[in-house]
Amino acid sequence: MPPGDDETYDKTYDNESWKERGVMLRVFVYVFATHAFAGFVWLLFYVGQNAQK
């Protein structure tokens, strides 16, 4: 790193760290939402299979 670029390096690092946190949050939300939707579909099949006909 060239001398005098400490401030630029810190800003870039903070920006990349922020992006990484955003990606991890998005992955968590997508995985949670997918599992919640799959659970809801499973529940619909379960209720439909055990409904009185």
Secondary structure, 3 states (H helix, E strand, C coil): CCCCCHHHHHHHHHHHHHHHHHHHHHHHHHHHHHHHHHHHHHHHHHHHHCCCC
